[in-house]
Amino acid sequence: MLEYYLNGIEGRVRPVGSSLISFFKNVSLFLKFAGAYVECLSEISEFLCMQYVNYLKNSSSRSGNKFSKSYLCTRLSSVHTLHLLSKVTTTPMVHPWPESSATELSGANRAHWAQSKTLPIPDNKLAEIFRAAVSRLERADETLALAEMVSEWQAQYSYSGTVNAKLAATGYRGGILGLRLEKNLLLDACSIVILLTSGIRVSELMSLKVGAHYVRDGEDGTKFYWMSGVSTKTKEGKVDWLVTKLTHEALDVAGKVTAEIRAELNDRYSLAKSASNLIEMHDYEAHLDSLFLGWGGHAHKLQVFAAQTIRARLKRFMLAHNIDWEVAPHQFRRTFARYVARSQLGDVRYLRDHFKHWTLDMTAIYAEDQVRDKELFDEIYVAMRHEKMLVLESVFEEDALVSGGLAETIRIFRSSDEAIRTYKSRREMVQFVSEVVHLRSTGIAWCTADSTGCSGGSVLDKTRCGDCSKSLIDESRLPHWVGIYAQMLELKAIANDCGPGAGARIDSDIRRCEVVLQELGADIEELKLGVLLEGGLRHA
């Protein structure tokens, strides 16, 4: 282990804490297996290693399921790493499988790894989680004010019953313990909001310090909210992330929640420094000014939260809010990438108000300097490409209803044999098209033109996309066009009061809407009747 920690493996990145722990656990399991047959590394044979492979493939987890390919690959890779490390010993181990590899034996080939193992949080669960967290943030001042009063009362009264009585007099019935839980859940809400609106890892969340966020103004007056931290996994060191105003609010609240415990940590550090206690100084130094602090570890000391602590706290948050979802910290990063991708394509749902800046040219912003999280940007790009492919896959389906300027081109292409001759599969065709076609949402259509010079979907010319040569409208946009059509029919009823110019414009918009709606399979007469009935009920 010391050799692995100090020197690593030639050609590989030197392992950090989590990698060392994972290797130690996995290689210990192999050594326990091998220990039943041999006494030293040099006695381990290729046959024994293959026995271990078969043993793992026939074993099951505690839940009764077979081990995943990823897990098998990790377990077997540790055996190969052990072989490499043993070369510096007097009893080196043979190569466990000279004609194969951990990847091949586990079945975790390139296609397997190309698939994302982490699924994003489902929309309905994400909505519950996000709303619960934001609701806590909105009540933060109330929670913190009560906590401050309790601290003052506890300094005056030694009997907790007196403090509870005073707390009840304010209208809060949960007592000291209940308020402590409220405060903890508020900190958890902060971590959830930060993870969801930044895409950072838990290790990066734990690196955040008080005041490590700032605002920059763009040339057009747009405010860009940034957050600074440290990324150890990618060896980037100091990294800045583009976040949201809500993220800054969560950072400020987190700082207030842990202010008391941070002050205690600073006092302990000062005492250690005055006593020249270098060991304690070193222990405390790494955690000074940290946002996410608590009592933890085997020694139960003040420190930043560990990854397992965050997992436990997230689980508690879900239970406290009756959210039926086994949330894991790494799901937030994948979920963030997906929602930013949807933002760039004009659909961000629950996080819509918090991702306005992601509709801008993020490549230019992230290229501004070298302290941006490039890996996160790559993940967002992959998510964007995936979302784009979903749109294109749907419109290339034979029976998919489409409208807009490109609709006829799509229909002709679908009915021809060109796609079959040129591409091996429909997915390969969609993949190629997604790489060469620009696609963004105008709200009511998919625009394939450059992002400049398009005013489609805007308030001034809402229906322009209907007959634009660069537009593509699929069934997902149907509700938008139904709504616009209803508005236009209502305006038509009062057109005489608007003047001839406005009347002509309304007629033009109605014609555009009817063409789009008919091509998307809507019944125009039924829609007209619905508008008339609704208008009659309103005036009744």
Kinemage of the C-alpha trace (Angstrom):
@kinemage 1
@onewidth
@group {chain A} dominant
@subgroup {mainchain}
@vectorlist {calphas} color= white
{ca met a 1} P 0.000 0.000 0.000
{ca leu a 2} L 2.835 2.390 0.836
{ca glu a 3} L 4.478 1.707 -2.530
{ca tyr a 4} L 1.170 2.334 -4.292
{ca tyr a 5} L 0.578 5.561 -2.366
{ca leu a 6} L 4.080 6.988 -2.809
{ca asn a 7} L 4.902 5.919 -6.365
{ca gly a 8} L 1.664 4.700 -7.909
{ca ile a 9} L 1.842 2.647 -11.107
{ca glu a 10} L 3.936 3.791 -14.047
{ca gly a 11} L 1.726 5.296 -16.730
{ca arg a 12} L -1.173 5.873 -14.345
{ca val a 13} L -2.267 8.816 -12.223
{ca arg a 14} L -1.036 8.456 -8.633
{ca pro a 15} L -3.972 7.291 -6.491
{ca val a 16} L -5.692 9.523 -3.955
{ca gly a 17} L -7.575 8.571 -0.783
{ca ser a 18} L -10.729 7.004 -2.224
{ca ser a 19} L -8.773 5.019 -4.839
{ca leu a 20} L -6.421 3.661 -2.184
{ca ile a 21} L -9.305 2.622 0.053
{ca ser a 22} L -11.093 0.937 -2.856
{ca phe a 23} L -7.930 -0.920 -3.879
{ca phe a 24} L -7.245 -2.026 -0.308
{ca lys a 25} L -10.763 -3.405 0.139
{ca asn a 26} L -10.791 -5.233 -3.195
{ca val a 27} L -7.303 -6.685 -2.976
{ca ser a 28} L -7.980 -7.813 0.619
{ca leu a 29} L -10.912 -9.875 -0.648
{ca phe a 30} L -8.670 -11.510 -3.254
{ca leu a 31} L -5.932 -12.235 -0.703
{ca lys a 32} L -8.515 -13.761 1.628
{ca phe a 33} L -9.606 -16.052 -1.220
{ca ala a 34} L -6.028 -16.918 -2.203
{ca gly a 35} L -4.994 -17.391 1.439
{ca ala a 36} L -6.998 -20.596 1.588
{ca tyr a 37} L -4.655 -22.156 -1.003
{ca val a 38} L -1.244 -20.430 -0.825
{ca glu a 39} L 0.996 -18.718 1.733
{ca cys a 40} L 2.811 -16.040 -0.334
{ca leu a 41} L 2.334 -14.030 -3.523
{ca ser a 42} L 4.854 -16.018 -5.554
{ca glu a 43} L 2.751 -19.176 -5.053
{ca ile a 44} L -0.307 -17.626 -6.710
{ca ser a 45} L -0.821 -19.232 -10.129
{ca glu a 46} L -2.745 -18.263 -13.240
{ca phe a 47} L -5.086 -21.173 -12.531
{ca leu a 48} L -5.870 -19.799 -9.050
{ca cys a 49} L -6.587 -16.383 -10.552
{ca met a 50} L -9.024 -17.915 -13.046
{ca gln a 51} L -10.674 -19.763 -10.175
{ca tyr a 52} L -11.171 -16.376 -8.545
{ca val a 53} L -12.801 -15.051 -11.733
{ca asn a 54} L -15.242 -17.987 -11.779
{ca tyr a 55} L -15.899 -17.556 -8.057
{ca leu a 56} L -16.873 -13.898 -8.551
{ca lys a 57} L -19.047 -14.603 -11.583
{ca asn a 58} L -20.986 -17.229 -9.636
{ca ser a 59} L -21.310 -15.116 -6.481
{ca ser a 60} L -24.117 -12.728 -5.604
{ca ser a 61} L -24.472 -9.524 -3.650
{ca arg a 62} L -26.376 -9.318 -0.363
{ca ser a 63} L -29.510 -8.423 -2.305
{ca gly a 64} L -29.206 -11.696 -4.230
{ca asn a 65} L -28.252 -10.118 -7.559
{ca lys a 66} L -25.234 -11.097 -9.627
{ca phe a 67} L -22.316 -8.678 -9.483
{ca ser a 68} L -22.386 -6.007 -12.187
{ca lys a 69} L -19.760 -5.935 -14.934
{ca ser a 70} L -18.369 -2.696 -13.524
{ca tyr a 71} L -17.983 -4.202 -10.063
{ca leu a 72} L -16.354 -7.352 -11.461
{ca cys a 73} L -13.927 -5.240 -13.471
{ca thr a 74} L -12.962 -3.247 -10.368
{ca arg a 75} L -12.400 -6.412 -8.322
{ca leu a 76} L -10.303 -8.044 -11.047
{ca ser a 77} L -8.353 -4.860 -11.795
{ca ser a 78} L -7.162 -4.809 -8.191
{ca val a 79} L -5.611 -8.256 -8.743
{ca his a 80} L -3.702 -6.989 -11.764
{ca thr a 81} L -2.565 -3.923 -9.798
{ca leu a 82} L -1.332 -6.239 -7.043
{ca his a 83} L 0.715 -8.114 -9.650
{ca leu a 84} L 2.316 -4.859 -10.845
{ca leu a 85} L 3.109 -3.717 -7.305
{ca ser a 86} L 4.579 -7.098 -6.354
{ca lys a 87} L 7.371 -6.672 -8.919
{ca val a 88} L 9.350 -4.608 -6.397
{ca thr a 89} L 9.137 -7.402 -3.781
{ca thr a 90} L 11.267 -10.523 -3.370
{ca thr a 91} L 8.228 -12.736 -4.016
{ca pro a 92} L 6.559 -11.268 -7.121
{ca met a 93} L 3.234 -12.602 -8.310
{ca val a 94} L 2.657 -13.925 -11.846
{ca his a 95} L 0.436 -12.038 -14.260
{ca pro a 96} L -3.065 -13.202 -13.282
{ca trp a 97} L -4.308 -13.580 -16.882
{ca pro a 98} L -1.525 -13.002 -19.474
{ca glu a 99} L -3.797 -13.725 -22.448
{ca ser a 100} L -6.680 -11.576 -21.257
{ca ser a 101} L -7.565 -8.571 -19.064
{ca ala a 102} L -9.879 -7.551 -16.241
{ca thr a 103} L -12.042 -5.674 -18.736
{ca glu a 104} L -12.442 -8.657 -21.060
{ca leu a 105} L -13.023 -11.175 -18.273
{ca ser a 106} L -15.680 -9.021 -16.620
{ca gly a 107} L -17.451 -8.241 -19.898
{ca ala a 108} L -17.019 -4.514 -19.316
{ca asn a 109} L -15.949 -3.784 -22.885
{ca arg a 110} L -15.822 -0.405 -24.617
{ca ala a 111} L -19.540 -0.463 -25.433
{ca his a 112} L -20.342 -1.170 -21.785
{ca trp a 113} L -18.234 1.723 -20.514
{ca ala a 114} L -19.641 4.050 -23.181
{ca gln a 115} L -23.041 3.789 -21.515
{ca ser a 116} L -23.627 6.130 -18.601
{ca lys a 117} L -23.805 4.083 -15.405
{ca thr a 118} L -25.327 6.875 -13.361
{ca leu a 119} L -28.952 7.551 -14.183
{ca pro a 120} L -30.236 11.079 -13.610
{ca ile a 121} L -32.905 11.659 -10.986
{ca pro a 122} L -36.371 11.209 -12.581
{ca asp a 123} L -38.261 14.438 -13.293
{ca asn a 124} L -41.048 13.826 -10.789
{ca lys a 125} L -38.627 12.967 -7.967
{ca leu a 126} L -36.347 15.849 -8.868
{ca ala a 127} L -39.308 18.216 -8.626
{ca glu a 128} L -40.068 16.960 -5.101
{ca ile a 129} L -36.434 17.178 -3.990
{ca phe a 130} L -35.864 20.623 -5.470
{ca arg a 131} L -39.080 22.087 -4.076
{ca ala a 132} L -38.396 20.687 -0.607
{ca ala a 133} L -34.868 22.120 -0.606
{ca val a 134} L -35.912 25.547 -1.907
{ca ser a 135} L -38.781 25.663 0.587
{ca arg a 136} L -36.253 25.182 3.401
{ca leu a 137} L -34.091 27.978 1.998
{ca glu a 138} L -37.085 30.302 1.875
{ca arg a 139} L -37.664 29.685 5.604
{ca ala a 140} L -33.968 29.964 6.473
{ca asp a 141} L -34.226 33.349 8.224
{ca glu a 142} L -36.940 32.026 10.524
{ca thr a 143} L -34.984 28.857 11.387
{ca leu a 144} L -31.734 30.746 11.996
{ca ala a 145} L -33.471 33.394 14.123
{ca leu a 146} L -34.939 30.683 16.372
{ca ala a 147} L -31.548 28.956 16.604
{ca glu a 148} L -29.912 32.228 17.651
{ca met a 149} L -32.518 32.772 20.376
{ca val a 150} L -31.993 29.233 21.668
{ca ser a 151} L -28.226 29.816 21.877
{ca glu a 152} L -28.837 32.936 23.977
{ca trp a 153} L -31.313 31.143 26.252
{ca gln a 154} L -28.999 28.173 26.726
{ca ala a 155} L -26.302 30.580 27.910
{ca gln a 156} L -28.751 31.876 30.538
{ca tyr a 157} L -30.557 28.700 31.630
{ca ser a 158} L -29.048 25.312 32.398
{ca tyr a 159} L -32.414 23.528 32.386
{ca ser a 160} L -33.491 22.573 28.859
{ca gly a 161} L -37.158 22.556 29.889
{ca thr a 162} L -37.015 26.316 30.416
{ca val a 163} L -35.541 26.802 26.954
{ca asn a 164} L -38.184 24.529 25.422
{ca ala a 165} L -40.924 26.545 27.146
{ca lys a 166} L -39.540 29.800 25.778
{ca leu a 167} L -39.261 28.211 22.348
{ca ala a 168} L -42.887 27.056 22.523
{ca ala a 169} L -43.935 30.612 23.411
{ca thr a 170} L -42.641 31.737 20.003
{ca gly a 171} L -45.003 29.287 18.312
{ca tyr a 172} L -42.414 26.583 17.586
{ca arg a 173} L -43.404 23.284 19.261
{ca gly a 174} L -40.508 21.060 18.249
{ca gly a 175} L -38.249 21.875 21.179
{ca ile a 176} L -34.463 22.075 21.158
{ca leu a 177} L -34.038 18.693 19.477
{ca gly a 178} L -36.597 19.488 16.805
{ca leu a 179} L -34.924 22.802 16.020
{ca arg a 180} L -31.545 21.094 15.829
{ca leu a 181} L -33.005 18.739 13.220
{ca glu a 182} L -34.508 21.709 11.349
{ca lys a 183} L -31.104 23.355 11.268
{ca asn a 184} L -29.467 20.172 9.984
{ca leu a 185} L -32.131 19.757 7.300
{ca leu a 186} L -31.557 23.374 6.275
{ca leu a 187} L -27.860 22.624 5.765
{ca asp a 188} L -28.823 19.532 3.759
{ca ala a 189} L -31.136 21.687 1.634
{ca cys a 190} L -28.191 24.000 0.944
{ca ser a 191} L -26.026 21.080 -0.186
{ca ile a 192} L -28.813 19.765 -2.449
{ca val a 193} L -29.342 23.157 -4.099
{ca ile a 194} L -25.595 23.601 -4.611
{ca leu a 195} L -25.176 20.104 -6.069
{ca leu a 196} L -28.209 20.508 -8.331
{ca thr a 197} L -27.315 23.948 -9.662
{ca ser a 198} L -23.569 23.501 -10.077
{ca gly a 199} L -22.957 19.858 -11.017
{ca ile a 200} L -20.002 19.538 -8.634
{ca arg a 201} L -18.917 16.330 -6.928
{ca val a 202} L -19.300 15.750 -3.192
{ca ser a 203} L -15.529 16.076 -2.702
{ca glu a 204} L -15.716 19.469 -4.414
{ca leu a 205} L -18.710 20.437 -2.291
{ca met a 206} L -16.638 19.712 0.801
{ca ser a 207} L -13.847 21.969 -0.489
{ca leu a 208} L -16.066 25.061 -0.477
{ca lys a 209} L -15.045 27.853 1.861
{ca val a 210} L -16.917 30.825 3.302
{ca gly a 211} L -17.109 33.674 0.791
{ca ala a 212} L -15.757 31.614 -2.111
{ca his a 213} L -18.341 32.916 -4.563
{ca tyr a 214} L -18.498 36.057 -6.652
{ca val a 215} L -20.460 37.857 -9.371
{ca arg a 216} L -19.224 39.146 -12.723
{ca asp a 217} L -21.117 41.445 -15.063
{ca gly a 218} L -21.260 40.616 -18.759
{ca glu a 219} L -20.949 43.214 -21.500
{ca asp a 220} L -24.732 43.375 -21.859
{ca gly a 221} L -25.257 43.775 -18.122
{ca thr a 222} L -26.039 40.087 -17.518
{ca lys a 223} L -24.868 38.941 -14.108
{ca phe a 224} L -22.839 35.725 -13.970
{ca tyr a 225} L -22.664 33.927 -10.650
{ca trp a 226} L -19.476 31.986 -9.940
{ca met a 227} L -18.335 29.627 -7.204
{ca ser a 228} L -14.749 28.600 -6.357
{ca gly a 229} L -13.541 25.313 -4.936
{ca val a 230} L -10.934 22.593 -5.318
{ca ser a 231} L -11.123 19.511 -7.549
{ca thr a 232} L -8.879 16.680 -6.379
{ca lys a 233} L -10.352 13.903 -8.547
{ca thr a 234} L -9.263 15.518 -11.813
{ca lys a 235} L -6.063 16.993 -10.293
{ca glu a 236} L -7.177 20.429 -11.516
{ca gly a 237} L -6.731 22.078 -8.141
{ca lys a 238} L -8.593 25.383 -7.852
{ca val a 239} L -11.680 25.386 -10.063
{ca asp a 240} L -14.473 27.887 -10.722
{ca trp a 241} L -18.014 26.830 -11.600
{ca leu a 242} L -20.723 28.892 -13.246
{ca val a 243} L -23.738 28.688 -10.949
{ca thr a 244} L -26.962 30.571 -10.246
{ca lys a 245} L -28.191 33.281 -7.919
{ca leu a 246} L -29.968 30.570 -5.932
{ca thr a 247} L -26.623 28.780 -5.497
{ca his a 248} L -25.173 31.924 -3.948
{ca glu a 249} L -28.149 32.117 -1.588
{ca ala a 250} L -27.562 28.492 -0.554
{ca leu a 251} L -23.855 29.197 0.036
{ca asp a 252} L -24.692 32.193 2.231
{ca val a 253} L -27.240 30.221 4.263
{ca ala a 254} L -24.831 27.284 4.698
{ca gly a 255} L -22.258 29.731 6.039
{ca lys a 256} L -24.748 31.004 8.617
{ca val a 257} L -25.838 27.501 9.674
{ca thr a 258} L -22.269 26.389 10.413
{ca ala a 259} L -21.008 29.760 11.734
{ca glu a 260} L -21.109 28.633 15.373
{ca ile a 261} L -19.240 25.389 14.815
{ca arg a 262} L -16.734 27.155 12.559
{ca ala a 263} L -16.043 29.697 15.329
{ca glu a 264} L -15.398 26.797 17.706
{ca leu a 265} L -12.980 25.255 15.206
{ca asn a 266} L -11.122 28.559 14.880
{ca asp a 267} L -10.854 28.812 18.679
{ca arg a 268} L -9.446 25.282 18.894
{ca tyr a 269} L -6.939 26.085 16.173
{ca ser a 270} L -5.839 29.241 18.000
{ca leu a 271} L -5.349 27.275 21.233
{ca ala a 272} L -3.318 24.611 19.413
{ca lys a 273} L -1.230 27.320 17.787
{ca ser a 274} L -0.528 29.094 21.084
{ca ala a 275} L 0.484 25.744 22.609
{ca ser a 276} L 2.645 24.927 19.535
{ca asn a 277} L 0.696 21.694 19.109
{ca leu a 278} L 1.665 21.047 15.485
{ca ile a 279} L -0.375 17.857 15.141
{ca glu a 280} L -3.647 19.513 16.194
{ca met a 281} L -2.812 22.596 14.147
{ca his a 282} L -2.397 20.419 11.066
{ca asp a 283} L -5.692 18.619 11.776
{ca tyr a 284} L -7.661 21.839 12.119
{ca glu a 285} L -5.915 23.843 9.401
{ca ala a 286} L -7.451 21.930 6.500
{ca his a 287} L -10.969 22.640 7.774
{ca leu a 288} L -10.659 26.355 8.586
{ca asp a 289} L -13.359 28.495 6.922
{ca ser a 290} L -15.033 25.383 5.465
{ca leu a 291} L -18.778 25.590 4.840
{ca phe a 292} L -19.840 22.032 5.557
{ca leu a 293} L -18.542 21.254 9.030
{ca gly a 294} L -19.630 18.848 11.735
{ca trp a 295} L -18.560 16.362 14.341
{ca gly a 296} L -17.474 13.097 12.773
{ca gly a 297} L -14.864 10.430 12.192
{ca his a 298} L -13.720 7.704 14.560
{ca ala a 299} L -12.280 10.303 16.937
{ca his a 300} L -15.522 12.336 16.804
{ca lys a 301} L -13.764 15.585 16.017
{ca leu a 302} L -14.576 18.765 14.127
{ca gln a 303} L -14.066 18.282 10.389
{ca val a 304} L -15.686 18.644 6.988
{ca phe a 305} L -18.286 16.001 6.229
{ca ala a 306} L -17.114 12.744 4.676
{ca ala a 307} L -18.802 11.318 1.566
{ca gln a 308} L -20.634 8.661 3.597
{ca thr a 309} L -21.913 11.380 5.933
{ca ile a 310} L -23.383 13.285 2.987
{ca arg a 311} L -25.057 10.095 1.740
{ca ala a 312} L -26.603 9.488 5.166
{ca arg a 313} L -27.775 13.100 5.437
{ca leu a 314} L -29.359 12.990 1.977
{ca lys a 315} L -31.196 9.804 2.934
{ca arg a 316} L -32.461 11.503 6.098
{ca phe a 317} L -33.627 14.510 4.040
{ca met a 318} L -35.650 12.237 1.736
{ca leu a 319} L -37.271 10.489 4.705
{ca ala a 320} L -38.070 13.792 6.427
{ca his a 321} L -39.923 14.994 3.315
{ca asn a 322} L -41.543 11.640 2.407
{ca ile a 323} L -39.693 11.474 -0.904
{ca asp a 324} L -39.544 7.875 -2.100
{ca trp a 325} L -36.177 7.891 -3.836
{ca glu a 326} L -32.822 6.259 -3.025
{ca val a 327} L -30.765 9.312 -3.848
{ca ala a 328} L -26.993 9.114 -4.283
{ca pro a 329} L -24.686 12.166 -4.384
{ca his a 330} L -23.233 11.368 -7.820
{ca gln a 331} L -26.729 11.445 -9.369
{ca phe a 332} L -26.819 15.217 -8.972
{ca arg a 333} L -23.927 15.774 -11.408
{ca arg a 334} L -25.585 13.726 -14.149
{ca thr a 335} L -28.946 15.370 -13.456
{ca phe a 336} L -27.343 18.803 -13.667
{ca ala a 337} L -25.767 18.020 -17.046
{ca arg a 338} L -29.106 16.847 -18.404
{ca tyr a 339} L -30.961 19.933 -17.221
{ca val a 340} L -28.365 22.324 -18.589
{ca ala a 341} L -28.643 20.485 -21.912
{ca arg a 342} L -32.395 20.963 -21.799
{ca ser a 343} L -31.824 24.616 -20.971
{ca gln a 344} L -29.777 25.076 -24.130
{ca leu a 345} L -32.568 23.338 -26.041
{ca gly a 346} L -35.179 25.562 -24.415
{ca asp a 347} L -36.687 23.156 -21.868
{ca val a 348} L -35.514 23.189 -18.266
{ca arg a 349} L -38.797 22.606 -16.438
{ca tyr a 350} L -38.372 22.872 -12.663
{ca leu a 351} L -35.018 24.666 -12.867
{ca arg a 352} L -36.023 27.037 -15.684
{ca asp a 353} L -35.557 30.275 -13.749
{ca his a 354} L -32.117 29.257 -12.519
{ca phe a 355} L -30.419 28.401 -15.820
{ca lys a 356} L -30.912 31.572 -17.865
{ca his a 357} L -27.193 32.017 -18.473
{ca trp a 358} L -26.837 28.519 -19.937
{ca thr a 359} L -28.710 29.670 -23.056
{ca leu a 360} L -25.698 31.870 -23.895
{ca asp a 361} L -22.475 30.778 -25.571
{ca met a 362} L -21.061 28.719 -22.719
{ca thr a 363} L -18.057 27.658 -24.782
{ca ala a 364} L -16.826 31.245 -24.848
{ca ile a 365} L -17.474 31.745 -21.138
{ca tyr a 366} L -15.689 28.547 -20.124
{ca ala a 367} L -12.772 29.325 -22.442
{ca glu a 368} L -12.223 32.609 -20.595
{ca asp a 369} L -9.470 31.140 -18.434
{ca gln a 370} L -8.054 27.850 -17.255
{ca val a 371} L -9.814 27.482 -13.901
{ca arg a 372} L -13.169 26.316 -15.225
{ca asp a 373} L -14.408 22.755 -14.800
{ca lys a 374} L -13.754 21.521 -18.350
{ca glu a 375} L -14.776 17.954 -17.504
{ca leu a 376} L -18.200 19.134 -16.349
{ca phe a 377} L -18.585 21.108 -19.565
{ca asp a 378} L -17.787 17.925 -21.515
{ca glu a 379} L -20.519 16.087 -19.592
{ca ile a 380} L -22.975 18.850 -20.450
{ca tyr a 381} L -21.996 18.544 -24.126
{ca val a 382} L -22.652 14.790 -24.032
{ca ala a 383} L -26.027 15.386 -22.374
{ca met a 384} L -26.911 18.010 -24.989
{ca arg a 385} L -26.040 15.625 -27.785
{ca his a 386} L -28.202 12.941 -26.169
{ca glu a 387} L -31.193 15.306 -25.869
{ca lys a 388} L -30.725 16.426 -29.481
{ca met a 389} L -30.656 12.806 -30.654
{ca leu a 390} L -33.919 12.099 -28.804
{ca val a 391} L -35.602 14.922 -30.749
{ca leu a 392} L -34.182 13.775 -34.086
{ca glu a 393} L -34.991 10.111 -33.429
{ca ser a 394} L -38.630 11.023 -32.839
{ca val a 395} L -39.016 13.110 -36.032
{ca phe a 396} L -37.354 10.425 -38.171
{ca glu a 397} L -39.908 7.814 -37.063
{ca glu a 398} L -42.030 6.802 -40.073
{ca asp a 399} L -45.374 7.742 -38.489
{ca ala a 400} L -44.203 10.861 -36.618
{ca leu a 401} L -46.253 13.980 -37.377
{ca val a 402} L -44.131 17.016 -38.255
{ca ser a 403} L -44.704 20.559 -39.465
{ca gly a 404} L -42.632 23.646 -40.228
{ca gly a 405} L -40.407 24.582 -43.152
{ca leu a 406} L -38.349 21.380 -42.973
{ca ala a 407} L -41.330 19.037 -42.585
{ca glu a 408} L -41.621 18.130 -46.267
{ca thr a 409} L -37.866 17.487 -46.508
{ca ile a 410} L -38.111 15.139 -43.527
{ca arg a 411} L -41.103 13.289 -45.002
{ca ile a 412} L -39.387 12.804 -48.370
{ca phe a 413} L -36.205 11.585 -46.713
{ca arg a 414} L -38.120 9.137 -44.501
{ca ser a 415} L -40.003 7.648 -47.449
{ca ser a 416} L -36.890 7.204 -49.607
{ca asp a 417} L -34.355 4.401 -49.472
{ca glu a 418} L -31.493 6.871 -49.042
{ca ala a 419} L -31.186 6.370 -45.295
{ca ile a 420} L -31.195 2.584 -45.608
{ca arg a 421} L -28.492 2.606 -48.283
{ca thr a 422} L -26.235 5.183 -46.629
{ca tyr a 423} L -26.418 4.185 -42.951
{ca lys a 424} L -26.325 0.818 -41.207
{ca ser a 425} L -29.186 1.742 -38.891
{ca arg a 426} L -31.620 4.541 -38.127
{ca arg a 427} L -29.673 5.356 -34.960
{ca glu a 428} L -26.441 5.736 -36.940
{ca met a 429} L -28.250 8.088 -39.303
{ca val a 430} L -29.623 10.143 -36.396
{ca gln a 431} L -26.181 10.238 -34.800
{ca phe a 432} L -24.652 11.608 -38.001
{ca val a 433} L -27.415 14.185 -38.469
{ca ser a 434} L -27.115 15.346 -34.839
{ca glu a 435} L -23.442 16.132 -35.420
{ca val a 436} L -23.998 18.311 -38.480
{ca val a 437} L -27.358 19.945 -37.732
{ca his a 438} L -27.673 22.903 -35.372
{ca leu a 439} L -30.736 22.496 -33.156
{ca arg a 440} L -32.190 24.799 -30.550
{ca ser a 441} L -35.660 25.518 -29.229
{ca thr a 442} L -37.631 28.685 -29.874
{ca gly a 443} L -40.296 27.470 -27.459
{ca ile a 444} L -42.769 26.602 -30.223
{ca ala a 445} L -40.422 24.903 -32.713
{ca trp a 446} L -36.948 23.467 -33.250
{ca cys a 447} L -34.730 25.916 -35.121
{ca thr a 448} L -31.950 24.563 -37.354
{ca ala a 449} L -30.583 27.993 -38.311
{ca asp a 450} L -27.594 29.642 -36.659
{ca ser a 451} L -28.364 31.169 -33.284
{ca thr a 452} L -28.097 34.653 -34.827
{ca gly a 453} L -30.807 36.436 -36.767
{ca cys a 454} L -33.716 34.285 -35.567
{ca ser a 455} L -36.658 35.986 -33.882
{ca gly a 456} L -39.033 33.054 -34.101
{ca gly a 457} L -41.094 32.299 -31.028
{ca ser a 458} L -40.613 35.824 -29.714
{ca val a 459} L -43.439 37.957 -28.379
{ca leu a 460} L -43.323 40.220 -31.451
{ca asp a 461} L -43.657 37.408 -33.999
{ca lys a 462} L -44.888 34.363 -32.126
{ca thr a 463} L -45.988 32.281 -35.124
{ca arg a 464} L -43.101 33.048 -37.467
{ca cys a 465} L -41.680 29.539 -36.999
{ca gly a 466} L -44.776 28.082 -38.689
{ca asp a 467} L -43.591 28.812 -42.228
{ca cys a 468} L -39.889 29.461 -41.646
{ca ser a 469} L -37.707 27.359 -43.964
{ca lys a 470} L -35.388 26.470 -41.067
{ca ser a 471} L -38.038 25.310 -38.593
{ca leu a 472} L -39.074 21.843 -37.525
{ca ile a 473} L -42.167 21.346 -35.360
{ca asp a 474} L -42.935 17.984 -33.764
{ca glu a 475} L -45.828 16.758 -31.607
{ca ser a 476} L -44.106 17.894 -28.408
{ca arg a 477} L -44.817 21.502 -29.491
{ca leu a 478} L -48.540 20.873 -30.163
{ca pro a 479} L -49.833 22.275 -26.816
{ca his a 480} L -47.978 25.543 -27.474
{ca trp a 481} L -49.626 25.980 -30.872
{ca val a 482} L -53.056 25.120 -29.474
{ca gly a 483} L -52.588 27.861 -26.887
{ca ile a 484} L -51.446 30.431 -29.471
{ca tyr a 485} L -54.372 29.516 -31.743
{ca ala a 486} L -56.859 30.032 -28.910
{ca gln a 487} L -55.350 33.451 -28.173
{ca met a 488} L -55.517 34.461 -31.837
{ca leu a 489} L -59.194 33.455 -32.082
{ca glu a 490} L -59.972 35.533 -29.003
{ca leu a 491} L -58.140 38.507 -30.521
{ca lys a 492} L -60.043 37.981 -33.787
{ca ala a 493} L -63.283 38.590 -31.890
{ca ile a 494} L -62.127 42.098 -30.978
{ca ala a 495} L -60.133 42.799 -34.172
{ca asn a 496} L -62.457 45.628 -35.227
{ca asp a 497} L -61.267 47.630 -32.227
{ca cys a 498} L -57.593 47.122 -33.143
{ca gly a 499} L -57.483 48.666 -36.618
{ca pro a 500} L -56.935 47.140 -40.105
{ca gly a 501} L -53.208 46.501 -39.618
{ca ala a 502} L -53.737 44.484 -36.457
{ca gly a 503} L -56.632 42.590 -38.049
{ca ala a 504} L -54.467 41.535 -41.002
{ca arg a 505} L -51.714 40.399 -38.643
{ca ile a 506} L -54.172 38.329 -36.584
{ca asp a 507} L -55.504 36.652 -39.756
{ca ser a 508} L -51.939 35.821 -40.822
{ca asp a 509} L -51.154 34.283 -37.425
{ca ile a 510} L -54.375 32.250 -37.498
{ca arg a 511} L -53.530 30.842 -40.956
{ca arg a 512} L -50.038 29.851 -39.763
{ca cys a 513} L -51.491 28.178 -36.684
{ca glu a 514} L -54.075 26.227 -38.662
{ca val a 515} L -51.460 24.856 -41.074
{ca val a 516} L -49.245 23.691 -38.207
{ca leu a 517} L -52.129 22.262 -36.167
{ca gln a 518} L -53.552 20.325 -39.128
{ca glu a 519} L -50.149 18.839 -39.951
{ca leu a 520} L -49.776 17.791 -36.313
{ca gly a 521} L -53.144 16.021 -36.419
{ca ala a 522} L -55.317 18.507 -34.509
{ca asp a 523} L -59.025 18.991 -35.309
{ca ile a 524} L -59.389 22.699 -36.189
{ca glu a 525} L -63.194 22.786 -35.905
{ca glu a 526} L -63.060 21.124 -32.503
{ca leu a 527} L -60.487 23.663 -31.298
{ca lys a 528} L -62.633 26.559 -32.566
{ca leu a 529} L -65.668 25.157 -30.765
{ca gly a 530} L -63.667 24.793 -27.569
{ca val a 531} L -62.568 28.438 -27.719
{ca leu a 532} L -66.137 29.612 -28.385
{ca leu a 533} L -67.523 27.588 -25.484
{ca glu a 534} L -64.806 28.789 -23.118
{ca gly a 535} L -65.391 32.396 -24.161
{ca gly a 536} L -69.143 32.008 -23.671
{ca leu a 537} L -68.683 30.608 -20.164
{ca arg a 538} L -66.389 33.504 -19.223
{ca his a 539} L -68.940 36.073 -20.353
{ca ala a 540} L -71.923 34.275 -18.826
